[in-house]
Amino acid sequence: MELVMKKTKEKTMLAIFAIGFTALCGCSDTHKTVSTEELQCKTTESVTEASATSEYTDEEIAQMQSDVIQAFQSLKDEFGDEEQIQNFSEYLIENYDPARIAQVADEWHTQLINNGTEDSADENAYHELSQNLYKETGKSLYVLWNEFQGILEDETVANAHNIYFKEAEESEIQISFAGDICLTEDGFVIDHYDEVNGDLSQCISDDIENVTKNADIFMLNHEYPASERGTALAGKYYTFRAEPQREEILKELGTDIVSLANNHIYDYGADALMDTFQCLRDENIPYVGAGADMEEAKKPVYFIIYGMKIGFVAANRSEKIIYTPEAGENTPGVVRMYDTAMMDEIISEASKECDYLIAYLHWGTEDSPYYEEYQRNIAKEFIGQGADAIIGGHPHVLQGVEYIEGKPVVYSLGDFWFNSETKYTTVLNLKVDMEGLKEMSLLPCRQENYTTHMLYGEEASQFYDYMRELSPNAGIDSAGVVSPAE
């Protein structure tokens, strides 16, 4: 778990701690940490340095440590054994205001007792504790745990555990999403890009770029391999491949993370897929939904931003004739969800590692604006496993949006920048804080003639009318803000 911290004496204490607790860093595969050097966590005034413990007597400190250790025993099921919980409790007391930490722990423990869940704390209980710790420290439970483990002390170590750091000016984080992008050579949008001498503003309008670049996190679907190797899959009608240098376009757009769980990432075989991984690493763009083997493909990606930990997972269910292989024990491929059992497990585990979890899914019927019943069933299933938002793609056109159990489901974002076809598209914005989703909105956009641009005035109104027709279970106002249907 990660976090974003100011450069205070607290960093010194973390360095001391990291040396003393090196042995703990490898004890849990599910809870890893990252470098505080890069964490831009806006800590509140309630956050204190280690020297704050001097305000209390040794006896008072010892009593508060004992109280916190007892209260946090309910963390054992998910966060470690009894010794780890004791060390974590002592770490919080030593590095933050002990009285406030003790109060948070006591109130949480009392609530568990009153609810009869002292021995069976669930995800909701962990998230409630996370919110309360955030109020006192400026860091969530999941970030504090990663900080405690010591992995946040070094960015390289953090990245190795799929934890990345982002800065944010406000505690309300904007996460933006676009649909499919395809930078394949000799056709589609890249020919136009080359014709305008690589001027991206003549391909994607400046107002859209301003959104994608200024989002705290921007994600899209990477619908092609980036490589000079491989052979097009035999029998497949459309096969895509981009030159490795095209990945620079993603950086220019402000891309922070991509999904590779789609039906074109393997168009040129295993070597091209492996090259794609390296190209993205070279551009410092994390990816989800595919890997050199299943162990890598299943791993979520996490961002620590403003003291929160945001998680991403991805999976593919888009082919009637299977060309794209599932990753194996020693072979590259994607995460599939034709059978949802594995994705259920991925989501369930990831939801216990972060404050907000997004599942980006490749599914649905191509060129159909209507989502299918199986998509809704999967969305409901994954939300039940702990996903906080479901974002979809693959149909190449927009599909409807709705809320299931209070969680947003966007069935398809359509093509973002893909070909010459004229069609609506969008940039989806989620505003999230420690309490969850604050707002979801859609930007009115259109792709046409190898370009994508924003819509205004009457054209924007027509876009929202269209989305309302596709979204009977949601309300969409004139500014594109989406709310649950009344």
Residue pairs with C-beta under 8 A, 6 or more apart in sequence:
1 31
1 32
1 33
1 140
1 141
1 142
1 143
1 144
1 145
1 146
1 147
1 149
1 152
1 163
1 302
1 304
1 309
1 353
1 354
2 33
2 34
2 39
2 143
2 146
2 147
2 151
2 152
2 158
2 163
2 164
2 165
2 302
2 303
2 304
2 309
3 34
3 36
3 39
3 41
3 139
3 140
3 143
3 144
3 146
3 147
3 152
3 304
3 307
3 309
4 36
4 38
4 39
4 40
4 41
4 42
4 143
4 165
4 166
4 167
4 168
4 304
4 305
4 306
4 307
5 11
5 14
5 36
5 39
5 41
5 43
5 139
5 147
6 41
6 43
8 49
9 49
9 50
9 51
10 47
10 49
10 50
10 95
11 36
11 37
13 49
13 50
13 94
13 95
14 36
14 95
14 147
14 150
14 152
14 153
15 153
17 91
17 95
17 148
17 150
18 150
18 153
21 87
21 148
21 149
21 150
22 150
24 84
24 87
24 148
24 149
24 150
25 32
25 33
25 149
25 150
25 151
27 80
27 84
28 79
28 80
28 84
28 149
30 349
30 352
30 353
31 79
31 80
31 145
31 146
31 149
31 353
32 146
32 149
32 151
32 158
32 161
32 162
32 163
33 145
33 146
33 147
33 148
33 149
33 150
33 151
33 152
33 153
33 157
33 158
33 161
33 163
34 146
34 151
34 152
34 153
34 154
34 155
34 157
34 158
34 159
34 161
34 163
34 164
34 165
34 304
35 151
35 152
35 153
35 154
35 155
35 156
35 157
35 158
35 165
36 147
36 152
36 153
37 153
37 154
37 155
38 155
38 165
39 152
39 165
39 304
40 165
40 166
40 167
40 168
40 305
40 306
41 138
41 139
41 143
41 304
41 306
41 307
42 138
42 168
42 171
42 306
42 307
43 137
43 138
43 139
43 307
44 135
44 136
44 137
44 138
46 97
46 100
46 135
46 136
46 137
46 138
47 96
47 97
47 136
47 137
47 138
47 139
48 96
48 97
49 95
50 94
50 95
52 96
52 97
52 98
53 61
53 93
53 94
53 98
56 64
56 98
56 99
60 98
61 93
61 98
64 93
64 98
64 99
64 101
64 102
65 89
65 90
65 93
65 98
67 102
67 105
67 106
68 89
68 92
68 93
68 101
68 102
68 105
69 85
69 86
69 89
69 90
70 109
71 105
71 106
71 108
71 109
72 85
72 88
72 89
72 105
72 109
73 82
73 85
74 109
74 112
74 117
74 118
74 119
74 121
74 125
75 85
75 88
75 121
75 126
76 82
76 85
77 120
77 121
78 126
78 352
79 85
79 88
79 145
80 88
87 148
88 145
88 148
89 105
91 148
92 101
92 144
92 148
93 101
93 102
96 136
96 137
97 136
100 136
101 133
101 136
101 137
104 129
104 132
104 133
104 136
107 132
108 125
108 128
108 129
108 132
109 118
111 125
111 128
112 118
112 121
112 125
117 125
123 351
123 352
123 386
126 141
126 352
127 355
129 141
130 140
130 141
130 142
130 355
130 434
131 140
131 434
131 435
133 139
133 140
133 141
133 144
134 140
134 141
134 307
134 308
134 434
137 144
137 307
138 307
139 147
139 307
140 307
140 308
140 309
140 355
140 434
142 309
142 353
142 354
142 355
143 152
143 304
143 307
143 308
143 309
146 152
146 163
146 304
146 309
151 157
151 158
151 161
151 163
152 158
152 163
152 304
155 165
158 164
158 165
162 286
162 299
162 300
162 301
162 302
163 302
163 303
163 304
164 256
164 286
164 301
164 302
164 303
164 304
165 303
165 304
165 305
166 216
166 217
166 256
166 303
166 304
166 305
167 305
168 216
168 305
168 306
170 306
171 306
171 307
171 433
171 434
172 431
172 432
172 433
172 438
173 216
173 217
173 305
173 306
173 308
173 310
173 431
173 432
173 433
174 214
174 215
174 216
174 217
174 429
174 430
174 431
174 432
175 215
175 216
175 217
175 218
175 219
175 310
175 358
175 429
175 430
175 431
175 432
176 211
176 212
176 215
176 217
176 218
176 219
176 427
176 428
176 429
176 430
177 218
177 219
177 220
177 360
177 391
177 410
177 413
177 427
177 428
177 429
177 430
178 212
178 218
178 219
178 220
178 221
178 413
178 416
178 425
178 426
178 427
178 428
179 220
179 221
179 393
179 412
179 413
179 414
179 415
179 416
179 425
179 426
180 220
180 221
180 223
180 262
180 393
180 394
180 396
180 413
180 414
180 415
180 416
180 418
181 220
181 221
181 222
181 223
181 250
181 416
181 417
181 418
182 188
182 189
182 223
182 224
182 240
182 242
182 264
182 417
182 418
182 419
183 189
183 190
183 224
183 226
183 242
183 246
183 249
184 190
184 224
184 240
184 241
184 242
185 241
185 242
185 243
188 418
188 419
188 420
188 450
189 203
189 417
189 418
189 419
189 450
190 242
190 246
191 450
192 202
192 203
192 449
192 450
192 451
193 200
193 203
193 249
193 450
196 202
196 203
200 209
200 249
200 252
200 253
201 209
202 451
203 417
203 450
203 451
203 452
204 253
204 417
204 451
204 452
204 453
205 451
205 452
205 453
205 454
207 453
207 454
208 427
208 443
208 445
208 452
208 453
208 454
209 253
209 254
211 427
211 429
211 443
212 218
212 253
212 254
212 255
212 427
213 253
213 254
214 254
215 254
215 256
215 429
216 305
217 256
217 257
217 303
217 305
217 310
218 253
218 254
218 255
218 256
218 257
219 255
219 256
219 257
219 258
219 259
219 312
219 358
219 360
219 391
220 250
220 253
220 255
220 258
220 259
220 416
221 258
221 259
221 262
221 360
221 362
221 393
221 413
221 416
222 250
222 258
222 259
222 260
222 262
222 265
222 276
222 280
222 287
223 240
223 262
223 264
223 265
223 418
224 240
224 241
224 242
224 264
224 265
224 267
225 240
225 241
225 242
225 264
225 265
225 266
225 267
225 268
225 272
225 273
225 275
225 276
226 241
226 242
226 243
226 244
226 246
226 247
226 272
226 275
226 276
226 279
226 280
227 241
227 242
227 244
227 268
227 271
227 272
227 273
227 275
227 276
227 279
228 243
228 244
228 275
229 268
229 271
229 272
229 275
230 241
230 268
230 269
230 270
230 271
230 272
230 275
231 268
231 269
232 239
232 241
232 267
232 268
233 239
233 266
233 267
233 268
233 269
233 323
235 323
236 267
236 323
238 264
238 267
239 264
239 267
239 268
240 264
240 267
241 267
241 268
241 272
244 275
244 279
247 279
247 280
247 282
247 283
247 285
248 283
250 258
250 283
250 285
251 283
251 284
251 285
255 285
256 285
256 286
256 303
257 285
257 286
257 287
257 288
257 301
257 303
257 312
258 280
258 285
258 286
258 287
258 288
259 287
259 288
259 289
259 314
259 360
259 362
259 393
260 276
260 287
260 288
260 289
260 290
260 314
260 334
261 288
261 289
261 290
261 314
261 315
261 316
261 334
261 335
261 360
261 361
261 362
262 289
262 316
262 318
262 324
262 334
262 362
262 393
262 394
263 316
263 318
263 319
263 323
263 324
263 362
263 394
264 324
265 273
265 276
265 290
265 324
265 334
266 272
266 273
266 323
266 324
266 325
266 333
266 334
267 323
270 331
270 332
273 290
273 332
273 333
274 292
274 332
277 287
277 290
277 291
277 292
277 332
280 286
280 287
286 301
287 301
288 299
288 300
288 301
288 312
288 313
288 314
288 360
289 297
289 313
289 314
289 315
289 316
289 334
289 335
289 360
289 362
290 297
290 327
290 332
290 333
290 334
290 335
291 297
291 298
291 299
291 327
291 332
291 333
292 327
292 332
293 327
293 328
293 329
293 330
293 331
293 332
294 326
294 327
294 328
294 329
294 333
294 335
296 327
297 327
297 332
297 333
297 334
297 335
298 327
298 335
298 342
298 346
300 311
300 312
300 313
300 346
300 350
300 353
300 354
300 357
301 311
301 312
302 309
302 310
302 311
302 312
302 353
302 354
303 309
303 310
303 312
304 310
308 355
308 356
308 432
308 433
308 434
309 353
309 354
309 355
309 356
310 354
310 355
310 356
310 357
310 358
310 432
311 350
311 351
311 353
311 354
311 356
311 357
311 358
312 357
312 358
312 359
312 360
313 335
313 343
313 346
313 347
313 350
313 357
313 358
313 359
313 360
313 387
314 335
314 359
314 360
314 361
314 362
315 334
315 335
315 336
315 337
315 343
315 346
315 359
315 361
315 362
316 324
316 334
316 335
316 336
316 337
316 361
316 362
316 363
317 336
317 337
317 338
317 361
317 362
317 363
317 378
318 362
318 363
318 364
318 394
324 333
324 334
325 331
325 332
325 333
325 334
326 333
326 334
326 335
326 336
327 333
327 334
327 335
335 342
335 343
335 346
336 342
337 343
337 361
337 363
337 378
340 378
340 381
340 382
343 359
343 382
344 381
344 382
344 385
347 357
347 359
347 382
347 385
347 386
347 387
348 385
348 386
350 357
350 386
351 357
351 385
351 386
351 387
351 388
352 386
355 434
356 388
356 389
356 432
356 436
356 437
357 386
357 387
357 388
357 389
358 387
358 388
358 389
358 390
358 391
358 430
359 382
359 387
359 389
359 390
359 391
360 391
360 392
360 393
361 378
361 382
361 390
361 391
361 392
361 393
362 392
362 393
362 394
363 375
363 378
363 392
363 393
363 394
364 371
364 372
364 375
364 392
364 394
364 395
364 399
364 411
364 412
365 372
365 395
366 394
366 395
366 396
367 395
367 396
367 397
368 395
368 397
368 399
369 395
369 397
369 398
369 399
369 400
369 470
370 399
370 400
370 470
371 392
371 399
371 400
371 411
371 412
375 392
375 411
376 404
376 409
379 390
379 404
379 409
379 411
380 404
380 405
382 390
383 390
383 404
383 405
383 407
383 409
384 405
387 407
388 407
388 436
388 437
389 407
389 408
389 409
389 410
389 430
389 437
390 404
390 407
390 408
390 409
390 410
391 410
391 413
391 428
392 399
392 409
392 410
392 411
392 412
392 413
393 412
393 413
393 414
394 412
395 412
395 414
396 414
396 415
396 418
396 423
397 412
397 414
397 415
397 423
397 424
398 412
398 413
398 414
398 423
398 424
398 425
398 426
398 466
398 467
398 470
399 410
399 411
399 412
399 414
399 470
400 411
400 467
400 470
400 471
400 472
400 473
400 474
401 408
401 409
401 410
401 411
401 440
401 442
401 467
401 470
401 471
401 474
401 476
401 482
402 408
402 409
402 471
402 473
402 474
402 484
402 485
403 409
403 473
403 474
403 484
403 485
406 484
407 437
408 430
408 437
408 440
408 482
410 428
413 425
413 426
413 428
414 423
414 424
414 425
414 426
414 447
415 421
415 423
415 425
415 447
416 425
416 427
416 447
416 452
417 447
417 451
417 452
418 447
419 447
419 450
420 448
420 449
420 450
421 447
421 448
422 446
422 447
422 448
422 449
423 446
423 447
423 448
424 444
424 445
424 446
424 447
424 463
424 466
425 445
425 446
425 447
425 452
426 442
426 443
426 444
426 445
427 442
427 443
427 445
428 440
428 441
428 442
428 443
429 439
429 440
429 441
429 442
429 443
430 437
430 439
430 440
431 437
431 438
431 439
431 440
431 441
432 438
439 481
440 481
440 482
441 479
441 480
441 481
441 482
442 464
442 467
442 476
442 480
442 482
443 454
443 480
444 454
444 455
444 456
444 459
444 460
444 463
444 464
444 480
445 452
445 453
445 454
445 455
445 463
446 452
446 453
446 455
446 459
446 463
455 462
455 463
461 478
464 476
464 477
464 478
464 480
467 476
468 476
471 482
472 485
473 484
473 485
474 482
474 483
474 484
474 485
475 482
475 483
475 484
475 485
475 486
476 482
476 483
477 483
